[in-house]
């Protein structure tokens, strides 16, 4: 007995979804590392996209972990951002998912890059330590308590 067309179409869709490779938390970590490096290099999403032949929206999707970055594309991105592919993959061994710490997530923001670049300009270690202590005190008063 033949299966009704609608039921057959639904089974095909379910089978297709099962074969589709979806994004994982590792893709988000790679995207955050990509964003951090791009910000560190002072390159916009549009500039990066132009250099590798994709739209800035696609770069946005990679950085947010919405789309996977293929190996060839990751190599292109690494080349433009003057990094090694290992910078993005890091300690990923394929056995467990990479997890992004709150610190790494912050470092992948414009504020994270800006504060670190400003701190690097402070050559005096005592002055740098004073700034750190001041910011810690601000954090204790106005920050989020874990």
N, C-alpha and C positions, 0 to 999 in steps of 0.2 A: 504494500500500500504506500503510495507516494505521500510525502510530507507536505502539508500546506505551505505555499510560498512564503508567507509571513513568518511562520515558525522556522523555516529553513534559513531565512534572512537573519533572524534573531540569533540562531545558533552560529552563523558565520561571524556576526559582530562579536559575540562572546569569545569565540575562538581567536579572532583578530586581537581583541583586547588582551587576552592571555599571552599573546606573542609579543605585544608591544613592550619595549623596554622603557619603564618609567624612571623618572628622576629619583634620586636617593638623597639622604642627608650628606653623603660624600660630595654630590654635585653642588650642594649649597656651600660646603666648605671650600671647594675649589673655586667657586664663584666669588666668595668673600676674599679669598687670597688674591684672585685676579683683580678685584676692585681695589684692594689695598695697594697692590703694586702699581696699578694704573694711576691712583691718586698720588702715590709717592713720586711717580715720574711726571706728574703734572700734565697728563694726557686726558683729554675728554673722551667720553664714550663715542662721540662722532668721529674724532680723529682716529681712535683705535679701529672703529668699524671701517673707515675709509681705507686704512692701511692693510686690512685683511679681507676686504671685499664684502662686508656685511653691513647692515643698518645699525644705527645706534640702539634701536629697539632690541635687536638681537643681542648686542653686548649687554644691555640691561637684563635680558632674560638669562643670559649666562651668569651674570653677577648675582642675580637673585636666586639662582638654582632652579629656575622654572624650566629651562632647557639644558640638556646635556651638552657638554663640549666634547667633540670628537678629538681623537688623538692628533690628527693632522692639524686641525684648527687650534688646538692647545699649543702645538709647536709653533704655529704662526704667531699666536698671541705672545708666547714666551719670547720669541725673537723681537717683536716690536717693543715689548716692555723690558728688553735687555735683562732677561732672566732665564734660568734653566727650567725645563719642564718639571724637574724635581721640586722646584720652589712651590709649585702649585699642588703637586701630588703629595709631597712630603713623606710622611711616615705611613702612607696607605700601603698595606700589604695584601689587600684583597680579602682578608679573612674577617675583618670587622670594619664597620663603618667609621669614617672619620667624624669626630665631633668637634664643634667649634666652641671654644671657651668664650665667656663674656669679654675677656680681655682682647682676644683676637677679633671678635666681632666689633669692638670699639675701635681697634686699630685699623679696621677696614672702612672707617668713616672719615670724612673730611676733617672733623674735629680731632680724631685720633692722629691723623697724619700731621695736622697743624701743630698740635701740642708737642709731639715728638720732635718735629723739625725745630720748633722754638727752643726746646730744651737742649738740643744738640748745639745751638748757637751759644749757649751759656758755657763758656770755657772754665769758669771758676766752679769747682766741685762744691764748695761751701754755699755759694749762691744757689746752685742747682738744688742742693739739699734743703735750703730754706724755702724755695718755691714748692718743693714736694711736700714739706711739712705744712705749709700754708694751705695747699690744696687739700691735703688730708683733713685738716681742721674744718675747712669748708664742707667737705664730704660728710664729716661726722655731724655737722649741724644741719645741712640742707640736703644731703644725699639720701639715696634709697638704702634702707637698712635690710641686709639679707637675713 
